[in-house]
């Protein structure tokens, strides 16, 4: 049970990558004329963090679903990520991973919708493009 909780909350989201994604979001906000003291900046940061976790979890599922993480043909597992092989290693079931990335996505929608109401609907364009990244990333492995 402890391994499943850790997999859901930590491993599948690959939170080690947050400084890279989060700093990009903060720098983008500042370059767009915002500041670190504005609510919009932090709503964007939180949305990016939650969508990042969603994308990493989606990638875990997609790698398994298309056969990259099945049997001896598993994709390379890196010690610093731990995300690869959650399904093939028997830690989580495919259904649990689907619930995981759906949960991260729904949580990410909360600050994204608030941000959309504050700045306008055009913020939905990068949101949609960001949500599609795991599919294009996996497709690029073929």
N, C-alpha and C positions, 0 to 999 in steps of 0.2 A: 504494500500500500504506500509506503514511504517513497519507493522508487517511482510510482505512478504520479504522486503529487509533485515530486521534484521534476519529473518529465513534463508535466502539464504547465507548471509555473515557471520553470527555469530553462530546462534543456531545449524544449521544442521552440521556444521563442528566441533562443540564442542571444541572450541579453548582453553578451560580451561585445556585440557589435553596436550597441547603443551610442557610444561616444562618436562613432563615425557617422551614423545616420542622424543622431541628435544635433551634433555640431553643424552638419550640413543644413539642417532645418533652421537652426538659430542664425547661422551666417546668412542664409537666404532671406530670412525675415529682416535682418539688419540691412542687407543690401537693398531690400524693397522699401526702406524708409522707416522701418519699425525700430523698437529698442527693447532691451531686456526688461524694462519696467512695464511693458504693455501686456495686458491680458491676452491679446491676440497671438503674441509671440509664444506664450506658454501653452495656449490651447493648441497651436500648431505643433509644438514640440511633443505634447502628450499624444496627439493624434498620430504623429509620425512614429513614436515609440510603439504604440499599440498596433499600428498597421505593419510595422517591421516584424513584430512577434507573429502576427497573422501570416505574413508572407513567408517567414521561415518555417512555420508549422505547415503551411500549404506545400512548400517545397519538399518537406519530409514525406507528406502523403503522395504528392505527384511522383517523386522518385520511386516510391514503392509501387504505385499504380501502373506506371509504364514499364516496370520491370528492372529499373536501375538498381534497386536495393533488394533483389530477391536472390536467394541461393548464393552460389559462388560468385555471381556477377555483381556483387554489391558495389556501389560507388565507394570511393575511398573515404574511410572514416578518419577524421582528424581529431587528435586529442583535445584540441582547444575548442572544438565546436560541440561534439557529442550529439548533435542533432541527427546525423545520418544513422540509419539503422534502428531507430526507435521502434518501428513496426517489425522489421525483419528480425530484430533482436528479441522480440516478444515482450518488450516493456509496455507498449501501448498497442491496442488494436486499431485497425483502420478507422473504425467508427469513432473511437475515442479521439483520434487525431482530427477527424472531420469536426467533431464537437469543439475541439480545442481551437482550431483556426476560425471556426464560426464565432466562437465566444470572443476571441481577440478582435475580430472584425466588428462585431456589434459594439464592443467597448470602445473601439476606435471611432465608430460613427458618432458617439455622444459628443466628444469635443469637436469633431469635424462639422457636425450640424450646427452647433453653437457658433463656431467660427464662420460658417456659411451665412448664418443669420446676421452676423456682425459685419462681414465684409462683402458679401454678395455671392452669387451662385458660381462664379468662375473658379472658385476654389475647388469645385467638384471635378474639374478637368484633371489636375494633378492627382487627385484622390483616385479617380478611375484608372489613370495610367499606372499609378503605384500599385493598385490592386492586381493589375495584369502582369506585373513583373515576374512573379513566380512561374507563370505558365510559359512566358518567353524564355526565361532562364533555363528551365528544364528542356524546352524544345531545342535550345542551343547545344545541349549535350549530345545530340544525335549526329 
